[in-house]
Amino acid sequence: MNSPVYQTVIIGGGFTGLFTALHLAKEHYPRSVILIDKNERFCFKPLLYEYFSGEMDAFQVVPRFSELLKGSGVIFVQDAVESIDLHQQQVKLASGNSYNYSNLVLALGSVTGYHHLEGAKEYAFPFWTEADAIALERHLGNCLQKAIQTEDPEQRRQLLTVVVVGGGASGVEMAATLADLLPHWYSALGGKSDQIRVVLLNHGQEILNGDINDPLRPIAETELQKRTIPIEILTGAEATTIHANAIEYKRNQQIETLPTYTAIWTAGTSIHPLIKDLPISQEHRDRGDRLLVTPTMQLLDFPEVFAGGDCAALENKSLPPTAQVAYQQGANIARNLHAIAFGEDPKPAKVNIRGTLLKLGLNDAAANLFNVLEVAGESGHLIRQGTYLTLLPTPIHDFKAASEWLDEEIFHHHLDAHGVGKKVVQAVEVVGAGVVGVLVARKLLKMLGNEEKKH
C-alpha cells in the first residue's frame, strides 16, 4: 500500500499561483510546495505596457521565478502540464515527469480567445506575454523602417496605420500607449509623426462597456484625444476578417476595409484548454466554462483542489478578472491550505474591490478609488505606477504582504470628503514600499498643491 503524499502542487505562475506560493512560504507551510509553469519568468501583466514602451525594465515586469522564489523553499518546475488526473491526484508534464499531490491549486489563468474570427489567430498580434510584447515591438519597428524607405504614399499609410481590436481596458490601454509611443519612434527615424494613425475598433457603441473601468469612460474618452496622435475610435464596428495587410469590419450593415499591416487583438479571452478538458460537469461550470468553486475556493466535487484567478468563478458571485482579485485569492487559498494542514476548517475567501487603475498613455492614467475619488493625468499615472510598484512580487525575504491592493484600513482612515486628494497621497505613502512610495506620494502631493493654488 502506497503511503500518502503530503505535498501541494500549484499549476500556473500567474498572480494567483505565484502569490499562493509566496504566502505559503511566508506562513511556514509544513508541506512541500511545487510551482509549475511553462515559462521561465513571471509576467506582471498590468505593467506589460510599460515593459513594451521601455518605461520599465525586464527585472521589474518579467522577473525570473527562480529569483522570486529564492530562499522560499518553494520548488519551481519549468515545464508544460500535459494532463491533470483529478481522480488519481496526479499531474503529468510534457517532459514525462509526474507529480502526485495531496492538494492542488489550479491557477492557469486564461488564454487569448479569437472567437473563430477568420484570420485573427494568423495575422493579429496578441498582447498577453513577454514574448507578445517583444514580437509586437519588433514588427512595429520594421513597419516604421519600411515606411521611411518607401516612395509609395499608400503603402506608407498602410505601414503607419495600427488597428487595435477591442475597446475594453486592454484595448484602451494599448491604443493610448501606441498613440504616444509610435510618433516618438517615427520622429527618431526622421519621419513625420502626424502620419501615424491609431484606430480603436470597438464592437459595442461605447468603450469600456461592462468593464470594471466603466466609471472611467468619460475620462478615458477625453484623454484618448489628448495623446500625441489623437486616437480614432470606431464604435459599432464588428471585425469580420483579418488579413496580412488589412482588416474588414461591419458597421451600419456595411462591410468596410481598413488597410493596415498591424492588427492588435485585445477583444477577449478563452478558458485554458487544460481547464476545459477536466472531467467537471457543465453544471459545475459557469457560462464561460470556468470552474465553479465554493466560498473557500475549493472545487465542488474535489475539495482537495483549489482554483482561483481567471479559470475559476464563485457560485452566485461575479468577480472581475483583475490583478487585485487574483492577489487576494492567492492569499486566501494559502490561508486555507495552511488551515487544512493543521487540521482546521477552511474559511470563506474575502475579496474587496478597492479601486481601478487605467493606463491612458505615457505618464498618463486614471484612477478610481472606492468609487469615491477619480484622478486623471499625471496624478493618476503616479498613483497607478506607485501602487503597482509596491505590489510587484519580490524575493521572499523582502515580501511584505504584496497581495493587498491599498490597505482597506488605511483608506478608511484617510478617505473623507475634506482634502481627499491629500489624504489619498498619505495612503499611497503609507502603503508605498520604501523610497518608491515616499517619492511618488511627495511628488503627487506637490502637484495637488499646485493645482489648489491655480483655483
C-alpha positions as CSV (number, residue, x, y, z in Angstrom):
1,M,0.0,0.0,0.0
2,N,1.4,3.4,-1.0
3,S,1.9,5.9,1.7
4,P,0.1,9.2,1.3
5,V,1.9,12.1,-0.4
6,Y,1.7,15.3,1.5
7,Q,2.6,18.0,-1.0
8,T,0.9,20.8,-2.7
9,V,1.2,21.4,-6.4
10,I,0.4,24.8,-7.9
11,I,-0.2,24.8,-11.7
12,G,0.3,28.3,-13.2
13,G,2.7,31.0,-12.1
14,G,0.4,34.0,-12.7
15,F,-0.9,36.2,-9.9
16,T,-2.9,33.6,-8.1
17,G,-0.4,30.8,-8.4
18,L,2.7,32.8,-7.5
19,F,1.1,34.7,-4.6
20,T,-0.3,31.4,-3.2
21,A,3.2,30.1,-3.2
22,L,4.7,33.2,-1.7
23,H,2.1,33.3,1.1
24,L,2.6,29.6,1.9
25,A,6.3,30.3,2.3
26,K,5.7,33.3,4.4
27,E,3.4,31.4,6.7
28,H,5.9,28.5,7.1
29,Y,3.6,25.9,5.5
30,P,4.6,22.5,6.7
31,R,4.2,20.6,3.4
32,S,6.3,20.7,0.2
33,V,5.2,23.2,-2.4
34,I,5.8,22.8,-6.1
35,L,5.0,25.6,-8.5
36,I,4.8,24.5,-12.2
37,D,4.8,27.0,-15.1
38,K,6.0,26.6,-18.7
39,N,7.7,30.0,-18.7
40,E,11.0,30.9,-17.1
41,R,9.6,34.3,-16.0
42,F,6.6,35.7,-14.2
43,C,4.7,38.3,-16.2
44,F,3.2,41.3,-14.3
45,K,0.5,41.9,-16.9
46,P,-0.8,45.3,-15.8
47,L,2.7,46.7,-16.4
48,L,3.4,44.9,-19.7
49,Y,2.7,48.2,-21.5
50,E,5.5,49.8,-19.5
51,Y,7.8,47.0,-20.5
52,F,6.8,47.3,-24.1
53,S,7.3,51.1,-24.2
54,G,10.6,50.9,-22.3
55,E,9.2,52.8,-19.3
56,M,10.1,49.9,-17.0
57,D,12.8,47.2,-17.1
58,A,12.5,43.5,-17.5
59,F,13.6,42.7,-13.9
60,Q,10.6,44.7,-12.7
61,V,7.9,43.5,-15.1
62,V,9.1,40.0,-16.1
63,P,11.4,38.7,-13.3
64,R,12.6,35.1,-13.2
65,F,10.7,32.7,-11.0
66,S,14.0,31.4,-9.7
67,E,14.8,34.8,-8.4
68,L,11.4,35.5,-6.9
69,L,11.3,32.1,-5.1
70,K,15.0,32.1,-4.0
71,G,15.2,31.0,-0.3
72,S,11.4,30.4,-0.1
73,G,11.5,26.6,0.0
74,V,9.1,26.5,-3.0
75,I,10.3,24.2,-5.7
76,F,9.9,25.8,-9.2
77,V,9.5,23.4,-12.2
78,Q,9.6,24.9,-15.6
79,D,7.6,22.6,-17.8
80,A,4.3,22.3,-19.6
81,V,1.5,20.4,-18.0
82,E,0.2,17.7,-20.3
83,S,-2.7,16.3,-18.2
84,I,-4.4,16.6,-14.8
85,D,-5.9,13.4,-13.3
86,L,-8.2,14.6,-10.5
87,H,-9.2,11.1,-9.5
88,Q,-5.6,9.8,-9.2
89,Q,-4.4,13.2,-7.8
90,Q,-1.6,13.3,-10.3
91,V,-0.2,16.0,-12.7
92,K,1.7,14.8,-15.8
93,L,4.2,17.0,-17.6
94,A,5.4,17.2,-21.2
95,S,8.9,16.1,-20.1
96,G,7.4,12.8,-18.9
97,N,7.7,13.6,-15.2
98,S,4.7,13.5,-13.0
99,Y,3.7,14.7,-9.5
100,N,1.2,13.4,-7.0
101,Y,-0.4,15.8,-4.7
102,S,-2.4,16.0,-1.5
103,N,-3.7,19.4,-2.5
104,L,-3.7,21.0,-6.0
105,V,-4.1,24.7,-6.9
106,L,-5.4,25.5,-10.4
107,A,-4.2,28.9,-11.3
108,L,-3.8,28.6,-15.1
109,G,-5.5,31.9,-16.0
110,S,-7.0,32.3,-19.4
111,V,-5.6,32.3,-23.0
112,T,-6.2,34.7,-25.9
113,G,-9.6,34.0,-27.4
114,Y,-10.1,34.8,-31.1
115,H,-13.8,33.7,-31.2
116,H,-13.3,31.9,-34.5
117,L,-12.8,35.2,-36.4
118,E,-11.2,34.5,-39.8
119,G,-7.5,35.4,-39.9
120,A,-7.3,36.6,-36.3
121,K,-5.0,33.9,-35.0
122,E,-2.8,34.0,-38.1
123,Y,-2.5,37.8,-38.6
124,A,-3.5,39.7,-35.4
125,F,-0.9,40.3,-32.7
126,P,-2.0,39.3,-29.1
127,F,-0.6,41.2,-26.1
128,W,-0.6,38.7,-23.2
129,T,3.0,37.7,-22.6
130,E,6.6,38.9,-22.6
131,A,7.0,37.2,-26.0
132,D,4.0,39.0,-27.4
133,A,5.4,42.4,-26.3
134,I,8.8,41.6,-28.0
135,A,7.2,40.4,-31.2
136,L,4.9,43.4,-31.5
137,E,7.8,45.8,-30.8
138,R,9.9,44.1,-33.5
139,H,7.1,44.2,-36.0
140,L,6.2,47.9,-35.4
141,G,9.9,48.8,-35.7
142,N,10.1,47.0,-39.1
143,C,6.9,48.8,-40.3
144,L,8.3,52.2,-39.3
145,Q,11.6,51.5,-41.1
146,K,9.8,50.4,-44.3
147,A,7.6,53.5,-44.1
148,I,10.6,55.7,-44.1
149,Q,12.1,54.0,-47.1
150,T,9.1,53.6,-49.4
151,E,8.2,56.1,-52.1
152,D,4.6,54.8,-52.3
153,P,2.3,57.1,-50.2
154,E,-0.5,54.4,-50.0
155,Q,1.9,51.8,-48.7
156,R,3.4,54.2,-46.2
157,R,-0.1,55.0,-44.9
158,Q,-0.8,51.3,-44.6
159,L,2.5,50.7,-42.7
160,L,1.8,53.6,-40.4
161,T,-1.8,52.6,-39.5
162,V,-2.3,50.4,-36.4
163,V,-5.7,49.0,-35.6
164,V,-6.5,47.8,-32.0
165,V,-9.4,45.4,-32.0
166,G,-11.5,45.6,-28.8
167,G,-12.5,48.6,-26.7
168,G,-12.2,47.1,-23.3
169,A,-9.5,48.1,-20.8
170,S,-6.7,46.3,-22.6
171,G,-7.6,47.9,-26.0
172,V,-7.9,51.4,-24.5
173,E,-4.5,51.0,-22.7
174,M,-2.8,49.6,-25.8
175,A,-4.2,52.3,-28.1
176,A,-3.3,55.1,-25.7
177,T,0.3,53.8,-25.3
178,L,0.8,53.5,-29.1
179,A,-0.6,56.9,-29.8
180,D,2.1,58.4,-27.6
181,L,4.9,56.0,-28.4
182,L,4.8,55.5,-32.2
183,P,5.1,59.2,-33.1
184,H,8.2,59.4,-30.9
185,W,9.7,56.3,-32.6
186,Y,8.9,57.5,-36.1
187,S,10.3,61.0,-35.4
188,A,13.5,59.5,-34.2
189,L,13.8,57.8,-37.7
190,G,13.3,61.1,-39.4
191,G,9.6,60.6,-40.2
192,K,6.6,62.9,-39.7
193,S,4.9,61.9,-36.5
194,D,1.5,63.2,-37.7
195,Q,1.4,60.4,-40.3
196,I,0.9,57.8,-37.6
197,R,-2.6,56.6,-37.3
198,V,-4.0,54.6,-34.4
199,V,-7.6,53.2,-34.7
200,L,-9.5,51.6,-31.9
201,L,-12.1,49.2,-33.3
202,N,-15.0,48.5,-30.9
203,H,-17.9,46.2,-31.5
204,G,-20.2,48.0,-29.0
205,Q,-21.4,51.5,-29.0
206,E,-19.2,52.5,-26.0
207,I,-15.7,51.7,-25.0
208,L,-15.2,50.1,-21.6
209,N,-18.9,48.9,-21.6
210,G,-19.5,46.3,-18.9
211,D,-15.9,46.6,-17.7
212,I,-14.8,47.3,-14.1
213,N,-13.4,50.6,-15.5
214,D,-16.8,51.6,-16.9
215,P,-17.0,54.7,-14.5
216,L,-13.7,56.0,-16.0
217,R,-15.2,56.1,-19.6
218,P,-15.7,59.9,-19.7
219,I,-12.1,60.5,-18.6
220,A,-10.8,57.8,-21.0
221,E,-12.6,59.3,-24.0
222,T,-11.2,62.7,-23.2
223,E,-7.6,61.5,-22.5
224,L,-7.5,59.4,-25.7
225,Q,-7.9,62.6,-27.7
226,K,-5.1,64.3,-25.9
227,R,-2.4,61.8,-27.0
228,T,0.5,62.8,-29.2
229,I,-1.7,61.4,-32.0
230,P,-5.5,61.6,-31.3
231,I,-7.0,58.1,-31.4
232,E,-9.7,57.3,-33.9
233,I,-12.5,55.4,-32.1
234,L,-14.8,53.4,-34.4
235,T,-17.8,52.2,-32.3
236,G,-20.4,49.8,-33.5
237,A,-17.7,48.2,-35.7
238,E,-17.5,44.4,-35.7
239,A,-14.3,42.9,-37.1
240,T,-15.2,40.2,-39.6
241,T,-11.9,39.2,-41.2
242,I,-8.2,40.0,-40.6
243,H,-5.8,39.8,-43.5
244,A,-2.0,40.3,-43.5
245,N,-2.5,43.8,-45.0
246,A,-6.0,44.8,-44.0
247,I,-8.9,44.3,-41.6
248,E,-12.5,44.1,-42.6
249,Y,-15.3,45.2,-40.3
250,K,-19.0,45.5,-40.4
251,R,-20.6,48.9,-39.5
252,N,-24.1,50.1,-40.2
253,Q,-24.8,46.9,-42.1
254,Q,-21.9,47.7,-44.5
255,I,-18.6,45.8,-44.8
256,E,-15.6,48.2,-44.8
257,T,-11.9,47.6,-45.3
258,L,-9.2,49.3,-43.5
259,P,-5.7,48.8,-45.0
260,T,-3.1,48.0,-42.3
261,Y,-0.2,45.8,-41.6
262,T,-0.8,45.8,-37.9
263,A,-3.9,44.5,-36.2
264,I,-3.6,44.0,-32.4
265,W,-6.1,41.7,-30.7
266,T,-7.5,42.7,-27.3
267,A,-11.0,41.5,-27.9
268,G,-11.3,38.7,-25.4
269,T,-10.0,35.6,-23.7
270,S,-10.9,31.9,-23.6
271,I,-10.7,29.3,-20.9
272,H,-7.4,27.5,-20.7
273,P,-7.5,24.1,-22.6
274,L,-6.4,22.1,-19.5
275,I,-9.3,23.6,-17.6
276,K,-11.7,22.9,-20.4
277,D,-10.6,19.2,-20.5
278,L,-11.1,18.5,-16.8
279,P,-13.9,16.0,-16.0
280,I,-16.1,18.6,-14.4
281,S,-19.7,18.7,-15.5
282,Q,-21.2,21.7,-17.2
283,E,-23.5,22.3,-14.2
284,H,-20.4,22.9,-12.1
285,R,-19.0,25.5,-14.6
286,D,-20.2,29.0,-15.5
287,R,-21.2,30.1,-19.0
288,G,-17.5,30.8,-19.8
289,D,-16.6,27.2,-18.8
290,R,-14.8,28.5,-15.7
291,L,-14.8,26.1,-12.8
292,L,-17.3,26.9,-10.0
293,V,-15.7,27.0,-6.6
294,T,-17.1,27.2,-3.1
295,P,-16.7,30.3,-0.9
296,T,-13.5,28.7,0.3
297,M,-12.1,28.5,-3.3
298,Q,-12.4,24.6,-3.5
299,L,-13.9,22.6,-6.4
300,L,-17.4,21.3,-5.7
301,D,-16.6,17.7,-6.4
302,F,-12.9,17.7,-5.4
303,P,-12.4,19.6,-2.2
304,E,-8.7,18.9,-2.2
305,V,-8.4,21.1,-5.3
306,F,-8.4,24.9,-5.1
307,A,-8.9,27.2,-8.1
308,G,-8.6,30.9,-8.5
309,G,-8.0,33.7,-10.9
310,D,-9.4,33.7,-14.5
311,C,-10.1,29.9,-14.5
312,A,-12.5,29.9,-11.5
313,A,-15.8,31.5,-10.7
314,L,-17.5,31.8,-7.3
315,E,-21.0,30.4,-7.1
316,N,-23.6,33.2,-7.3
317,K,-20.9,35.9,-7.3
318,S,-19.2,37.7,-10.1
319,L,-15.6,39.0,-9.7
320,P,-13.7,40.8,-12.4
321,P,-10.6,39.1,-13.8
322,T,-8.1,41.6,-12.4
323,A,-4.8,41.6,-10.6
324,Q,-6.2,42.8,-7.3
325,V,-8.7,39.9,-7.2
326,A,-6.0,37.3,-8.0
327,Y,-3.7,38.7,-5.3
328,Q,-6.4,38.4,-2.7
329,Q,-7.4,35.0,-3.9
330,G,-3.8,33.8,-3.7
331,A,-3.6,34.9,-0.1
332,N,-7.0,33.3,0.8
333,I,-6.0,29.9,-0.8
334,A,-2.7,29.9,1.0
335,R,-4.5,30.6,4.3
336,N,-6.9,27.8,3.8
337,L,-4.2,25.3,2.7
338,H,-2.4,26.2,5.9
339,A,-5.5,25.6,7.9
340,I,-6.1,22.2,6.4
341,A,-2.5,21.2,7.0
342,F,-3.1,21.8,10.7
343,G,-6.5,20.1,10.9
344,E,-8.5,23.3,10.9
345,D,-11.5,24.2,8.7
346,P,-11.0,26.5,5.7
347,K,-12.8,29.8,5.8
348,P,-14.6,31.7,3.1
349,A,-12.4,33.9,1.0
350,K,-12.7,37.7,1.3
351,V,-12.1,39.8,-1.8
352,N,-12.6,43.5,-1.7
353,I,-12.6,45.6,-4.9
354,R,-10.8,48.8,-3.8
355,G,-10.4,50.7,-7.0
356,T,-9.4,50.5,-10.6
357,L,-6.4,51.9,-12.5
358,L,-6.3,52.5,-16.2
359,K,-3.2,53.5,-18.2
360,L,-4.1,56.2,-20.8
361,G,-0.7,56.9,-22.4
362,L,2.9,57.7,-21.4
363,N,2.8,59.4,-18.0
364,D,-0.9,59.4,-18.0
365,A,-3.6,57.3,-16.3
366,A,-6.9,57.4,-14.5
367,A,-7.6,56.0,-11.0
368,N,-11.0,55.3,-9.5
369,L,-10.6,54.7,-5.8
370,F,-13.5,53.1,-3.9
371,N,-15.9,55.0,-6.3
372,V,-15.2,58.0,-4.1
373,L,-12.3,59.7,-5.9
374,E,-11.3,59.9,-9.6
375,V,-7.9,61.1,-10.5
376,A,-6.6,61.6,-14.1
377,G,-3.5,62.7,-15.9
378,E,0.0,62.6,-14.4
379,S,-1.6,62.4,-10.9
380,G,-3.4,59.2,-11.9
381,H,-0.2,57.9,-13.5
382,L,1.7,58.4,-10.2
383,I,-1.0,56.6,-8.2
384,R,-1.1,53.8,-10.7
385,Q,2.6,53.3,-11.0
386,G,3.3,53.8,-7.3
387,T,0.6,51.3,-6.4
388,Y,1.7,48.6,-8.9
389,L,5.4,49.1,-7.9
390,T,4.5,48.3,-4.3
391,L,2.7,45.1,-5.5
392,L,5.5,43.7,-7.6
393,P,6.5,40.3,-6.2
394,T,9.8,40.4,-4.5
395,P,12.2,37.7,-3.1
396,I,10.7,36.2,-0.1
397,H,13.0,37.9,2.4
398,D,11.6,41.2,1.3
399,F,8.0,40.0,0.9
400,K,5.6,42.4,2.6
401,A,2.0,41.3,2.1
402,A,2.2,42.2,-1.6
403,S,-1.3,40.8,-2.2
404,E,-3.0,43.8,-0.6
405,W,-4.3,46.4,-3.1
406,L,-4.2,49.5,-0.9
407,D,-4.9,48.5,2.6
408,E,-8.6,48.9,3.4
409,E,-8.0,50.2,6.9
410,I,-5.7,52.9,5.6
411,F,-8.3,54.0,3.1
412,H,-11.0,54.0,5.7
413,H,-8.8,56.2,7.9
414,H,-7.8,58.6,5.2
415,L,-10.6,58.9,2.7
416,D,-13.0,61.6,3.7
417,A,-14.8,64.5,1.9
418,H,-12.3,67.1,3.1
419,G,-8.9,67.3,1.5
420,V,-9.5,63.9,-0.1
421,G,-6.7,64.3,-2.6
422,K,-4.0,64.9,0.0
423,K,-5.4,62.0,2.1
424,V,-5.0,59.6,-0.8
425,V,-1.5,60.7,-1.2
426,Q,-0.9,59.9,2.5
427,A,-2.4,56.5,1.9
428,V,-0.1,55.9,-1.0
429,E,2.9,57.0,1.1
430,V,1.9,54.6,3.9
431,V,1.4,51.7,1.6
432,G,4.4,52.5,-0.7
433,A,7.4,50.3,-0.1
434,G,10.3,52.3,0.9
435,V,11.6,55.0,-1.3
436,V,9.2,54.4,-4.2
437,G,6.1,55.1,-2.1
438,V,7.5,58.2,-0.5
439,L,8.8,59.7,-3.7
440,V,5.6,59.1,-5.6
441,A,3.5,60.4,-2.7
442,R,5.6,63.6,-2.3
443,K,5.6,64.4,-6.0
444,L,1.8,63.8,-6.1
445,L,1.3,66.0,-3.0
446,K,3.3,68.8,-4.7
447,M,1.2,68.5,-7.8
448,L,-2.1,68.6,-5.9
449,G,-0.8,71.6,-4.0
450,N,0.0,73.4,-7.2
451,E,-3.5,72.6,-8.5
452,E,-5.0,74.2,-5.5
453,K,-3.1,77.4,-6.0
454,K,-4.5,77.7,-9.5
455,H,-8.0,77.8,-8.2
